[in-house]
Amino acid sequence: MQDFLAYTVLGLCLGSVYAIAATGLVVTYSTSGVFNVAHGAVATMSALFYWQLRFGWHAPAPIAIFLTVCVFAPLLGLVLEVVVMRGLRGTSEVTRLVTPVAVLLGINGAATWIWFRNSNRALVPKKFFGETHVQVLGQAVYYHQIIGVLLSIVIAGALYVLLYRTRLGVTMRATVDDRSLLMLNGGRPDRVSMASWAIGASLAGLAGVLLSPQLGALQVFALTLLVFDAYPAAVAGRLRSVPLTYLGAMVLGLSKLYFDWISDAGQRWLVLRNLRNAIPALLLFGALLLLPQDRLRGAIVTRTRERFRVPTMREAVLWGGVLVAAVAMLQSIMSGSAVISLANGVALSLMALSLVLLTGYAGEINLAVFTFAGVAVIAAWQFDVGPTGLATQKSLSVGAVLLAMCVCSLVGGLIALPALRLRGLYLGLATFAFGIIVYQLVILQTQPLNFNIFGGEFTVNLFTNGSLTVPRPHWFGINFAGQRAFLMLMTVIFAVLGIGIIAIRRSAYGRMIVAMKDSPAACATLGLNITRLKLGVFMVSSAIAGLAGLMWAAERRTLPNNADFDGFQSLLLFMIAVVGGIGYVSGAFIAGIFLSVLSVVMPNVFDKLGSDYPSLHWLFVTVLGNFSHYVGPALVGIGLGKNPSGIAQQIMDGFRPLKKAPGATAIWVIAIVGLWAATWRGAVSNWHFALISVGSLFIVPRIIMSVFEDRFAEEERAVAGEDLDLIGIGRAFRASDRQVLDTALGLPAAPIGGVE
């Protein structure tokens, strides 16, 4: 009993700090409607800033605390609201989720760049008042923990009074309920939103400072994940109730400490030694499932700025063939390292392709794509193809691939079943929690698990050596073990899957899932089975993610159990997929290539420039190289609010002039092919081929536009200046409007003429 009381005291102390972090999330969401996924990153940056003041520059603790919690963190919140979050008005919930993800990755990247460029550097924060403590029920409680408890009580009470008993609090909540109505009544929502983000960031900074001593040495992503543990408390309060949030935080803190008590600090159960780390994710998943069912929404598509055009099947097949031909031509002139980078990009594109069907078409969110990749690798590994599994095989069999896809489809269905009642943000959090659970309890498991099923022994080996070796396929008499051959295989798979996904979109089933995304209420009214639709699209998307995960693993050959499965890579991939254009198959390809370029190619280019020009090494490597690696992808995601339809839409808009001048376009294509032939023969260097080809992508459309301006000028003005939904309402129809609408709807283009 004495131990129980002692662990209860410690659990309440931990829960108090979680309450501070969770209430900051509640303030931000309840007043802006944006779930600040970057809350943990703000806490991390604040904790590092406090360490720099207190232990790096030896400032007194009160001054360091004041500057961190009352100056630095609020200013960071203000900058985020003004520069980033204001651009999210009128965007979909997916975009409002992705942009904070980009902020999270950017802040963490900047923190790593500033404090941890030297990987051997250790930053060790200390508790307030050191090791001074008092005895409470026989347990030593540090002054640091007592301060956290007192602050959590004061903050919870103050926030409750602020949100529900003051004019400012009512204005804050009215901002997210109806911004226009608030402005009509004399409110200033911009100022209120700035105040809420400043308060939320300040609470995140305080939580980061209080939690950082638990890590021993500060680590960027470890501290971010530690603040992520507070998410279940915020969800328990339904992201708006401060008392329920505080209660949820207490339950969370007690759960972790009671597990330590029952399992002797987590060491008694070897198989479940990572269960403690998964407790917050389990509680988050449970809290999401226990929430009251979300109401079916009416049509919202007219209130968002995203627009996705559906290509015809003829266009899909044509561009699929062009992609295969282009990759075949490129790989024949590329160096070995460049082929590896391109193969990595195509593998990531395959994984992003699963999100086009699930998120782009159906509007559902999956923040655990890499988790399904891990499930696929384990399933294929367990496939009985030899005495010791795939490790001794020379090729990845078709049976192993099919089994992995079926297992991933089944797992996706099992996850979708309890989450069928969730939508949008709640569904995204549920899948993210699932990813953390699988990572902690399955991926990191290195001990064989023995099961006795119906009297038979069954052993599951999960990364028993800390890594798995995945061979490449040898199918249809073709050996794909070589890097170039495997690149072509993945490209063909991408093209076939892309054509298949577009065929689904243009089918009756595709129209149903898009209708479900636009208005579930209308679909239910018309008799469509929403449950069956959501379950089906989850299972198909999970199967695609499983196939893509196997190709990605085979491309990497040896896969350690901690490689990209921790959840952050899934967030990054989801963000880049949305940036590329989540409603386009081409957007998935752009996302994979873009992610590979930012994470691999650009740092290598800057390293090469730094070696060639030693006097500018500081610029190319220290500044530009680190910036592109750590912060570059995040800046792309932060800019999403300006173009929520993604990069693919911008590219298609830029190439629209080519359709108006087929002759000139054919000449340009022939010239590029001729340049490639010269490069293949060695007459032109790869660098000049790349420079001329990429440059022509920007120059040729502009030249054609200036030469043939009369062919599309009127259409361009209509598309750029108006909302297509308002043509015929805001003004009368024009002669070119029919062609504009046909183009937007993916219908065969009609010649410009009178309106019928």
Number of C-alpha atoms within 10 A of each C-alpha: 6 10 14 13 14 20 23 21 21 22 21 22 25 23 29 29 30 35 35 31 33 33 34 31 33 28 31 27 21 23 26 27 18 19 21 27 21 24 30 32 31 31 31 33 27 28 30 26 24 28 25 17 19 19 17 12 11 11 15 11 16 11 12 20 23 13 17 25 26 18 13 20 28 26 19 18 23 22 15 19 20 15 11 18 22 15 19 23 13 16 20 19 18 21 24 23 21 26 30 24 26 28 25 25 28 24 22 24 24 20 23 20 18 12 17 17 12 10 8 7 11 13 17 14 23 19 17 17 11 10 13 12 15 13 10 13 15 12 17 15 19 20 17 20 21 15 15 23 19 13 17 24 14 11 17 20 13 13 19 17 13 15 21 14 12 12 10 16 21 14 21 31 24 21 24 18 15 11 18 13 12 17 14 9 8 8 18 15 22 16 12 20 25 25 21 28 30 27 25 28 35 28 30 34 35 27 31 31 27 24 25 26 18 13 13 12 16 21 19 22 18 15 24 22 17 22 25 20 25 30 31 30 33 31 26 26 22 19 24 21 18 28 17 18 29 26 17 26 32 22 17 28 28 21 21 23 24 21 16 16 16 14 16 11 15 19 13 12 13 12 15 16 18 19 19 21 18 22 22 25 28 19 22 27 24 17 19 24 18 10 15 10 12 11 11 15 14 13 15 11 14 12 11 14 17 18 15 17 13 19 21 17 14 10 13 22 18 12 16 21 14 13 18 19 14 12 19 16 15 18 20 13 19 15 11 12 11 15 19 19 17 24 29 24 24 30 29 26 30 30 35 31 32 31 32 26 29 24 24 23 27 25 25 22 25 26 25 28 28 27 29 30 29 28 24 32 31 21 23 27 24 20 18 12 17 11 9 12 14 22 16 13 17 14 18 24 18 13 13 21 22 17 19 30 31 21 22 29 25 17 18 24 22 14 17 22 15 14 20 17 19 21 21 17 16 21 22 20 25 28 23 25 27 22 26 24 23 21 24 22 18 20 25 21 22 17 16 13 12 11 12 9 8 6 7 7 9 11 11 15 17 23 23 14 11 15 17 20 19 26 24 24 22 16 12 6 6 9 14 20 18 11 17 19 15 20 26 19 17 23 24 18 18 25 24 15 18 26 23 15 22 22 17 16 20 15 11 10 14 20 15 20 26 17 19 26 23 20 17 22 17 16 19 14 9 9 8 17 14 17 13 12 16 23 18 18 25 30 24 21 26 30 27 25 32 35 26 31 27 30 33 26 24 22 24 17 13 14 20 16 22 14 13 16 24 23 20 21 18 22 22 20 24 29 30 30 36 30 30 32 29 33 29 30 32 25 27 33 29 25 33 26 24 21 23 22 21 19 18 18 20 19 21 16 15 21 19 14 17 19 14 11 13 11 10 13 19 13 16 22 21 16 13 18 25 23 20 22 21 22 24 22 25 26 16 17 27 25 18 27 24 13 18 27 25 28 24 24 22 14 14 12 13 15 18 15 24 20 12 17 17 11 10 16 17 12 11 17 11 11 13 16 15 12 19 23 15 15 19 18 11 11 11 14 15 18 10 12 18 15 11 13 17 11 11 15 14 13 12 17 21 17 14 17 21 12 11 16 15 11 14 17 14 15 19 16 10 17 15 10 9 11 12 15 10 10 15 11 9 10 8 9 13 15 15 20 22 20 19 20 17 13 16 17 15 14 13 10 14 12 10 15 12 11 11 5
